Amino acid sequence: MGLTGKVVVISPHFDDAVLSCGDWLAACPGSTVLTVYSGVPPSTASLPDWDRRCGFERADQAAMARHEENRAAMAVLGARGLGLGLLDEQYEGPVPETGRITGMLATALTTLQPAVVLVPLGLFHRDHLRVSDASLTVWRLFRAAMANTWLAYEEALYRRKPGLVQQRLATLQAERIQATPIQGPRYNGERKRRAVAAYASQLDALELTPGQGDDAAPESYWRLEIEGAAH
């Protein structure tokens, strides 16, 4: 199984790909990060507790600041950032159905034609689980047509919650999805730490010092296969 060629990382929120896959992105400049919940709420939207804890006075102000932070992080890693423009759950808008996310991801990946797709394992937070399930549906439906490699990444910070990785792997096994651990590309520089630092508005709320928390631990990936499928 080759791990070379064009890489697309599917990220639920702006910081997830960098926190969880930043070393891979640093090792493979020219990759694309596709953020699902990248929408900006209206100026009249209620201010969620998370945005308040991050020091913002308006929800749209928070979302626009995170767009700028993400652009800075992508520049550090030499990656391209694209977004699907959906609003995440905290903004209390219509929750996008998994089927809608599936269709949007399928369209984007058909256009991008990546060789390697990295998807969230779906460990915690309903936004993450929706994106993970939608990604896995795209993989099941199009894995024959898309001649590429699909891997799941463990979401940084969430993977440290006791039992979550094991529970999710058991759920996938029950759905006849086999997950085998695999190493990503090696990268030993400072670009991931600098990219994580670009998400400055959330670091205090996350109680995270770039390069000194779970973001600095080795990244974890799982190769996905359908049980009994021909190779």
C-alpha positions as CSV (number, residue, x, y, z in Angstrom):
1,M,0.0,0.0,0.0
2,G,1.6,3.2,-1.1
3,L,1.4,6.4,1.0
4,T,2.7,8.7,-1.7
5,G,0.8,11.1,-3.9
6,K,-1.8,13.8,-3.3
7,V,-3.1,13.9,0.2
8,V,-6.5,15.2,1.4
9,V,-7.3,15.4,5.2
10,I,-11.0,15.7,6.1
11,S,-11.2,17.9,9.2
12,P,-14.4,18.4,11.2
13,H,-13.3,21.8,12.5
14,F,-10.4,24.1,11.6
15,D,-7.9,22.8,14.1
16,D,-8.5,19.1,14.0
17,A,-6.4,18.2,11.0
18,V,-3.4,20.2,12.3
19,L,-3.6,18.9,15.8
20,S,-4.0,15.3,14.7
21,C,-2.1,15.1,11.3
22,G,0.2,18.1,11.4
23,D,3.4,16.1,11.1
24,W,1.9,14.2,8.0
25,L,1.0,17.6,6.5
26,A,4.4,19.0,7.2
27,A,6.1,16.0,5.6
28,C,3.8,16.3,2.5
29,P,3.6,19.9,1.4
30,G,0.9,20.6,-1.2
31,S,-1.7,18.6,0.7
32,T,-5.3,19.7,1.0
33,V,-7.2,20.1,4.3
34,L,-11.0,19.9,3.7
35,T,-12.8,21.4,6.7
36,V,-16.5,20.4,6.9
37,Y,-17.8,22.9,9.6
38,S,-16.2,26.1,8.1
39,G,-19.4,28.2,7.9
40,V,-19.7,31.7,9.4
41,P,-22.9,32.2,11.5
42,P,-24.9,35.5,11.1
43,S,-24.0,38.4,13.3
44,T,-27.3,37.9,15.2
45,A,-26.4,34.3,16.2
46,S,-26.2,33.6,19.9
47,L,-22.7,33.5,21.3
48,P,-21.9,29.9,22.4
49,D,-20.1,29.2,25.6
50,W,-17.0,27.9,23.8
51,D,-16.6,31.2,21.8
52,R,-17.1,33.2,25.0
53,R,-14.4,31.2,26.7
54,C,-12.1,31.9,23.8
55,G,-12.6,35.7,24.4
56,F,-15.1,36.6,21.6
57,E,-18.1,38.8,21.9
58,R,-19.9,37.6,18.7
59,A,-20.2,34.2,17.1
60,D,-19.4,35.5,13.6
61,Q,-16.4,37.3,15.0
62,A,-15.1,34.0,16.3
63,A,-15.7,32.1,13.1
64,M,-13.9,34.8,11.0
65,A,-11.0,34.8,13.4
66,R,-10.7,31.0,13.0
67,H,-10.7,31.4,9.2
68,E,-7.6,33.7,9.6
69,E,-6.0,31.4,12.0
70,N,-6.5,28.4,9.7
71,R,-5.0,30.4,6.8
72,A,-1.9,31.0,8.9
73,A,-1.6,27.4,9.9
74,M,-2.0,26.2,6.3
75,A,0.8,28.6,5.2
76,V,3.1,27.2,7.8
77,L,2.5,23.7,6.5
78,G,2.5,24.5,2.9
79,A,-1.1,23.1,2.6
80,R,-4.2,24.3,0.9
81,G,-7.3,24.9,3.0
82,L,-10.8,24.3,1.6
83,G,-14.2,24.3,3.4
84,L,-17.6,22.9,2.9
85,G,-19.2,25.9,4.6
86,L,-21.5,24.1,7.0
87,L,-22.2,25.5,10.5
88,D,-21.2,23.4,13.4
89,E,-23.7,22.4,16.1
90,Q,-22.8,25.0,18.6
91,Y,-24.4,27.8,16.4
92,E,-27.8,26.2,16.8
93,G,-28.7,26.3,13.1
94,P,-30.1,23.4,11.2
95,V,-27.9,20.4,11.9
96,P,-26.7,19.0,8.5
97,E,-27.7,15.4,8.0
98,T,-25.0,12.8,7.5
99,G,-26.4,12.2,4.0
100,R,-25.8,15.8,3.1
101,I,-22.2,15.7,4.3
102,T,-21.7,12.5,2.5
103,G,-22.8,14.0,-0.8
104,M,-20.6,17.1,-0.3
105,L,-17.6,15.1,0.5
106,A,-18.1,12.8,-2.4
107,T,-18.3,15.8,-4.8
108,A,-15.2,17.4,-3.3
109,L,-13.1,14.2,-3.4
110,T,-14.2,13.4,-7.0
111,T,-12.9,16.9,-7.9
112,L,-9.7,16.6,-5.9
113,Q,-8.8,13.0,-6.9
114,P,-6.4,12.4,-3.9
115,A,-4.1,9.4,-3.7
116,V,-4.4,9.3,0.1
117,V,-7.5,10.3,2.2
118,L,-7.2,10.8,6.0
119,V,-10.5,10.8,7.8
120,P,-11.4,11.3,11.5
121,L,-11.9,8.1,13.5
122,G,-14.9,9.7,15.2
123,L,-14.0,9.5,18.8
124,F,-15.9,12.2,20.5
125,H,-18.3,15.2,19.8
126,R,-21.3,14.7,17.5
127,D,-19.7,16.9,14.7
128,H,-16.7,14.5,14.6
129,L,-18.9,11.4,14.5
130,R,-21.1,12.8,11.7
131,V,-18.0,13.6,9.6
132,S,-16.5,10.2,10.3
133,D,-19.6,8.3,9.4
134,A,-20.1,10.4,6.3
135,S,-16.5,9.8,5.2
136,L,-16.8,6.1,5.8
137,T,-20.0,6.0,3.7
138,V,-18.1,7.7,0.8
139,W,-15.3,5.2,1.2
140,R,-17.7,2.3,1.0
141,L,-19.6,3.6,-2.0
142,F,-16.7,4.8,-4.0
143,R,-13.6,2.8,-2.9
144,A,-13.7,0.8,-6.2
145,A,-14.0,3.9,-8.4
146,M,-11.5,5.9,-6.3
147,A,-8.1,4.2,-6.6
148,N,-6.8,5.6,-3.4
149,T,-5.8,4.8,0.2
150,W,-8.1,5.6,3.1
151,L,-6.8,5.9,6.6
152,A,-8.5,7.0,9.8
153,Y,-6.7,9.3,12.2
154,E,-7.1,9.4,16.0
155,E,-8.3,12.9,16.9
156,A,-5.7,14.6,19.2
157,L,-6.9,15.4,22.7
158,Y,-10.0,13.2,22.4
159,R,-7.8,10.0,21.9
160,R,-6.6,10.5,25.5
161,K,-10.1,10.0,27.0
162,P,-10.1,6.5,28.5
163,G,-11.7,3.8,26.3
164,L,-12.8,6.0,23.4
165,V,-10.4,4.5,20.8
166,Q,-11.3,1.0,21.8
167,Q,-15.0,1.7,21.7
168,R,-14.8,3.2,18.2
169,L,-12.7,0.4,16.8
170,A,-15.2,-2.1,18.3
171,T,-18.1,-0.2,16.6
172,L,-16.3,-0.3,13.2
173,Q,-15.6,-4.0,13.6
174,A,-19.3,-4.6,14.2
175,E,-19.9,-2.8,10.9
176,R,-17.3,-5.2,9.2
177,I,-14.7,-2.5,8.9
178,Q,-11.2,-3.7,9.9
179,A,-8.8,-1.1,11.2
180,T,-5.0,-1.9,11.2
181,P,-2.5,0.5,12.8
182,I,0.0,2.1,10.4
183,Q,2.7,4.7,10.7
184,G,2.5,8.0,8.8
185,P,5.4,9.8,7.2
186,R,8.2,10.8,9.6
187,Y,8.7,14.5,10.2
188,N,10.9,15.9,13.0
189,G,10.8,19.7,12.5
190,E,9.0,22.5,14.2
191,R,6.3,23.2,11.6
192,K,3.5,21.3,13.3
193,R,4.2,23.2,16.6
194,R,4.1,26.5,14.7
195,A,0.9,25.5,12.9
196,V,-0.8,24.5,16.2
197,A,0.3,27.9,17.7
198,A,-1.6,29.7,14.8
199,Y,-4.9,28.6,16.4
200,A,-4.2,31.1,19.2
201,S,-7.8,31.9,20.2
202,Q,-8.5,28.4,21.4
203,L,-5.2,27.4,23.1
204,D,-6.1,28.7,26.6
205,A,-9.6,27.1,26.4
206,L,-8.0,23.8,25.4
207,E,-5.4,24.2,28.1
208,L,-2.8,23.4,25.4
209,T,0.7,24.7,25.0
210,P,1.9,23.9,21.5
211,G,4.5,21.2,21.4
212,Q,3.9,20.2,25.0
213,G,0.6,18.4,24.9
214,D,-1.0,15.6,23.0
215,D,-0.4,17.5,19.8
216,A,3.3,16.6,20.3
217,A,2.7,12.9,20.8
218,P,3.2,10.5,17.9
219,E,0.3,10.7,15.4
220,S,-1.9,7.5,15.1
221,Y,-3.4,6.2,11.9
222,W,-5.5,3.1,11.0
223,R,-5.7,1.5,7.6
224,L,-9.3,0.7,6.7
225,E,-10.5,-2.4,5.0
226,I,-13.9,-4.1,4.5
227,E,-13.9,-7.5,6.1
228,G,-13.8,-10.2,3.5
229,A,-13.3,-7.8,0.6
230,A,-10.8,-8.7,-2.1
231,H,-7.6,-6.8,-2.2
